[in-house]
Amino acid sequence: MTAVTLDDLARERKLLWLWCAGCGRERDVDPLSLGLAGDMPVPDVGKRISVRLVGGGRAVTSAPELHPGGVTQYRERIR
């Protein structure tokens, strides 16, 4: 089984979820806005991005969006 890539997310119009284990901050970003190769597997993105994008920690987890439209829209819906 192959990992989902940034191109896969873009094709499906999904966001990339990033989470900083150091501070707990999370955000969703356009997968192609990071300037990384489209064939990069999503799990590897957290090892390559600028940590300032999330929270400043070194342990960044990356995954396909957890909620349709991203975590910000999810929080708005549950309020």
C-alpha positions as CSV (number, residue, x, y, z in Angstrom):
1,M,0.0,0.0,0.0
2,T,1.5,3.4,-1.0
3,A,1.2,6.5,1.1
4,V,-1.0,9.4,0.1
5,T,1.0,12.2,-1.6
6,L,0.7,15.9,-1.8
7,D,-0.5,15.6,-5.4
8,D,-3.2,13.1,-4.2
9,L,-4.5,15.7,-1.7
10,A,-4.5,18.5,-4.3
11,R,-6.3,16.3,-6.8
12,E,-9.0,15.5,-4.2
13,R,-9.1,19.2,-3.1
14,K,-8.2,18.2,0.4
15,L,-6.0,20.1,2.9
16,L,-2.9,19.0,4.6
17,W,-3.2,18.9,8.4
18,L,-0.1,19.8,10.5
19,W,0.2,19.4,14.2
20,C,3.1,20.4,16.5
21,A,3.7,18.0,19.3
22,G,5.6,20.6,21.2
23,C,2.9,23.2,21.7
24,G,-0.3,21.4,20.4
25,R,-1.0,23.9,17.6
26,E,-2.5,22.7,14.5
27,R,-3.4,24.1,11.1
28,D,-4.6,23.0,7.7
29,V,-2.8,24.2,4.6
30,D,-3.0,23.9,0.9
31,P,-0.8,20.9,0.1
32,L,0.9,22.6,-2.9
33,S,1.5,25.9,-1.0
34,L,4.6,24.5,0.8
35,G,6.9,24.4,-2.2
36,L,7.5,20.6,-1.8
37,A,7.5,18.0,-4.5
38,G,4.0,16.8,-5.3
39,D,5.0,13.2,-5.1
40,M,6.2,13.6,-1.5
41,P,4.3,11.2,0.8
42,V,2.1,13.1,3.3
43,P,3.7,11.4,6.4
44,D,7.1,12.8,5.3
45,V,6.0,16.4,5.1
46,G,6.2,17.0,8.8
47,K,9.9,16.2,8.7
48,R,10.6,18.7,5.9
49,I,8.5,21.8,6.6
50,S,9.5,25.0,8.4
51,V,8.5,24.5,12.0
52,R,7.3,28.1,12.1
53,L,4.3,27.1,10.0
54,V,2.8,25.3,12.9
55,G,4.1,26.2,16.3
56,G,7.9,26.2,16.5
57,G,8.5,22.7,17.7
58,R,10.5,20.1,16.0
59,A,8.1,17.2,16.1
60,V,5.5,18.0,13.4
61,T,2.9,15.4,12.4
62,S,1.3,15.7,8.9
63,A,-1.8,13.9,7.6
64,P,-4.7,14.4,5.2
65,E,-7.3,16.8,6.6
66,L,-9.1,15.3,9.6
67,H,-12.3,17.2,9.0
68,P,-13.9,18.3,5.7
69,G,-12.8,21.9,5.1
70,G,-10.2,21.7,7.9
71,V,-10.1,22.1,11.7
72,T,-11.1,25.8,11.6
73,Q,-14.3,25.1,9.8
74,Y,-15.0,22.1,12.1
75,R,-14.6,24.3,15.2
76,E,-17.0,26.8,13.7
77,R,-19.6,24.1,13.1
78,I,-19.5,22.7,16.6
79,R,-19.9,26.1,18.3
